[in-house]
Amino acid sequence: MTPRERVLLAINHQQTDIVPYHIIYTSPIQKKLEEYYQTSQLDDVIGNHIVKYRLRIPDVEVSPDHWRDGYNLIWDRTVDKDIGVVTNYPLTKRDLSLVSFPNPKDERIYQGLPKFIQENTQRFRMASIGFALFERAWSLRNMQELLIDMIEAPDFVHELFEAITQIQLAILDEALQYDLDAILFGDDWGQQNGLIFGIRLWRKFIKPYIARLYAKVKQAGKSVFIHSCGKVQELFPELIELGVDVFNPFQPEVMDINEMKKQFGSKLCFYGGMSIQQVLPFGTPAQVKEEAKRLMREIGKDGGYIIAPSHAMPYDIPLENILAFIEVVQNQS
């Protein structure tokens, strides 16, 4: 059975010979692993079942650790090397003419896809749209101002979200012509205690737009993966209704993952679950192995599970714990 076949079976809630896995990491951990394995081909040496292609105009470094993205935002990555902090919110007023929207037909977004597909015929191929809606909106407007706008200027928020959705739909029109298995939408709606803006505003401002994005992917016969950090499980019934196939990152600190599998595991595949807030950074290698085995045994029963860290592993996780995790998922019996 190939890695791709395992992931497809898991998404369809069927038991696999081993639980499919995806070891994901931040740049500092990537560097450590490349030094340890003496190669940059980490998917090969780890045996990752999923590979990801980012659908975006490549960022350009404009000064040391400061990067310009496709919306002409400058991200300060002096501390966080992967995402960073916006330095120039363009929407200083409720006026979309202040935004430089990217061209969704820009060939730079898709130019790596043929090679990506050719090199990963045996793996599950996923293309991702990060900052899919809410995150893109606050990166343009500023989080605080956007949340105020939701109350004071709902028409402006709808105008902004519609403009972003049109860009993402156009990107999907291009990307879905390629031989991909799934689209991953990244859009954090939660924090440790619940939704950032509450379910009423999620239904008003988020749901109508993501419904259109997800529908386009489903109509193309591909799987819908979503990533949303935080305590967002109250949305699971509605996400299932919208056609979501796989939910990530499945954080054990904010939800009872065994209970979530029990309640929703017949309709939603879970992807993640290995704690990056407790077990991986603070456990021993033996505890890491024990927890990984438990997840595969309990959450992986009857399919519907892809084991992975509950987010890209940050710099503070000891290398010996990462290697313990990799050893366990590589040597399932």
N, C-alpha and C positions, 0 to 999 in steps of 0.2 A: 504494500500500500504506500503510495507516495504521500509526502506532506500535504500536498494540495487536496488529495482525496480525503485525508483525515479531517482537514478543516471543513470541507464540504459536508462530510457526514456529521461532524459536530454541530454545524449550523442547522442541519436537518434533524437534530436531536436523536442521533443514532450512536450506539456504542462503537468506539474505535478500538483497534488493537492496543494503541497507547494514546494518552491524552495529548492532543496537539499543543505545541508551546511556541512562545515568541518572547525571547529575551530582549528587552528594550532598555536603552540607557542614554544618559546625557553625554555631552562631549567629553567631560573629564573622565567618566567611566569608560567610554569608548577608547580613549587614549591608553588607560591602564590595561584594558583587555588586548589591545593591539600590541602593546609591549610584552604582555605575558605570552600571547600566542605567536608573536613574531610574524604577524600578518595583518593586513587591513581587511581581509575577506572573512569577517566575523560570522556572517550568516552561514558560510560553509563550515567553519570549524565548530560552531555551536549547533548547527543543524536546525536553525529556525524554520518553522513551517510557513511563516507569513513574511512577505517582503512588501515594502511600502514605497510608493513614488509620490512626491509632493507636487501637486498641481499649482504652481505659482511661478511668477517671474523671479528668477534668481536674485537674491539680495546682492548688493554691491557695497563693498567697504569704502566709505568716503573719508574716513579718518580712523586712526587706531581704535579698534573695538566699537566702531559706530557704523551701522549698516543701513542702507536705504532699501526699502522694499518696493513692491510694485505700485503702491499707493503714494509713493514719495514720502513715507514716514521714515524718520531716522530712529533707529533702535540702539540704545546704549547697552552694549554687552560687556562692559568692563567687569561686571560681577557675574551675571547670568550669561553664560556663553552661548546658550541655545535660543533664547527668546529675547530677553533684555527688557528695557523700559523705554517707552515712547518719549521722545524729547520735543516733539513739535506737533501737537494736536492741531490739525488744520481747521476744524469746525469750531472756531472761536465764537461764531454766531450761528443761528439756525438758518444756514444758507448753503445749500449743496453745491453752489458754484465755487465754493472755496476748496472743494475736494478734487484731486486729480485721480479720476478713476482709471484703472488699467484697461487695456484693450484685451478682451477675453480671447481674441484670435491671435494674439502674439505668439509666434511660433516657438519662442523660448520656453513657454509653459509646457509644451508637448514634445520638444525635440528629443528628449531622452527616453521616451516611451518605447519606441521599437527595440532599442537595445535592452531596456529593462525587461521587456516581455521575452525576448529571445534568450536572455541569460537565466530566466527563472521559470522554465517550462514545468518543472516539477513542484514548484512552490505556489502557494495561494497568493495571487497578485492583487494588491489593493492600492488604489490611488486615493490620496487624501486631499481634502479641502480644509485647511486650517483656518481658524477665525471665520467660520462659515457665515455667521450672522451677527449675533449679539456682540461677540468679541471684536469683530471688524468694526461694528458701530462704535463701541466705546473707544477703540484705538484711534478712531477719527475724531470723536467728540470729547472724550474724557469720561471716565466711568461716572463720576459724581454728576456731571452735567447731564449725561444721558438718563440717569435714574430720575433726575429732576424733570427732564423733558417728558418722561413717561406720564407724569402727573400734570405738568403745566402745558405741554405742547404735544399732545398725542398725534396730531396730524403730521407734525414734523418727523416724529419717530417713524410713523408709517411710510412717509416719503423716503426717509433714509433707508429703512429696511427693504423697501421695494427696489431701490436703486442697487443695493448690495445683492439682493436676490436675482435681479436681472443679470448681473455679472456672473453669479455662480451658475445660473441656468445655462448661460452661453458657454461657460467652461465645460459644463457637463455635456452639452451638445457635441463638443469636440472630443472630449475624453472617452465618452461611451462608444465611440466608433472603434476603439482599440480593444484588444482581447484581455480585458480585465475581469476579475472575479467579483470585485466589490468596490464601493466608494466609502471612504471613512470621512465623516463630517466631524470636525473638532469645534466645539462651542461650549465653553464652561458656563453652566447656569447656576452652579451651587457653591456653597462653602460648607464648613464642618457642621453647621447647625440647620441647614435647610437651603431653599432657593434664595438667591440674592434678592429677587424682586417679588417673590410670592407667586402662587399658582394662578391667581386671577390675572396678573399682568403677563405671565407666561402665555396663558391662553389667548390674551388679547394681542400681544405683540410678537410672540415667537411662533406659536403653533401654526398660524395660517401660512407663514412663509416657508417653514421647514417642511410642511405638508407637500408643497409644490416641488421642493428639491428632492425629497424622498420618493415621491411618485414618479419623477422622471427616471430615477435609477431603477425602480421596480419595473417600470414599463420596458426598460431595456433588458430585463431578465437578470440583473445583477443584485447582489446582496447589499443591504444598507447597514453599515457599521456607524455607531456614533460614539463619540468620546465627550463625556461631561463630568468633570470633577465634582465632588461634593455630595451632599445628602439630597439626592434628587429622586429617590425611589417612589415618591408619590406620583411621579410622572409615568411610571412603567406601564400602567394600563393604557394610557393615551399614546405612548410611544409605540406600543404593540399595535394599537388601532391605526397608527400612521404607517405601519409597515416596517418598522425597525426590526432587523434580524439579530443584531449583535450589539450588546452594550458593554462599554469600557469606560472607566478603569476598574469598576467593581471593588470599591474601597472597603475593607473590613472595619476600618475605624468609624465609618459613618453609617454602615448598614450591616445587618445580620445576614451574611452571605449565604448561610445554610438555609435560612428562612426565605430569602429571595429566590434561591434555586427551587425550593419547595413550592412557593406560590406562583412563580412565573417561568420556571424552567422548561415547561412544555411548549412555550411560545417565544421565549427570548433566550438566546445563547449569551452566556457571560464570558467576558474576555478580560483577564487580569486576576485580581484577588490576592496576590502575594504581597503582604504588607511592606511598604517602603517607609512607613512611619514608626514601626515597632520591630517586627521580626528581622527584616533584612539589616537595618542599621545597628540594632542593639542586641540581637540574639547571637548565640554561638553558632558555628557551622552545623553542629548536631541539631540544634533547634530549627535552623533553616531547613535542613533535610527533612526533619519530622513534619514540619508544617507543609512543605511542598508535597510530601507523600499523602498527608491527610487531605489536602485540597484535591489532589488527583483521584484519591479513593472516594471521597464523599461528594464533592461538587462535580467531579467528572463522571460519576455513575450515570449511565443511560445517555451519555452524550451531552450536548448543549454547553460545553465548556472548553475554553482555550486558556491554559494556564500561562500567566505572564505576571510581571511585577505590576502593582496597582498604579504605576506611572513609570515613565522613564526613570531609571535608577539614578539618583543624584550622587554627588561627589563624596558624601560622607559614609557611604556603605563600604565596609571593609572588603577588599578583594577576596579574602578567603571565604566570605559569606556568598559572594556572587558565584565563585567557583563551585561552592557546595550546592547551590541552587541549580547551576548548569549540570553538574554531575548527576543529580537526581532525575532531572527531566530527560537527560540523554540515556539513562540506563533504566528505563521503566521495564518491568517484566510482566 
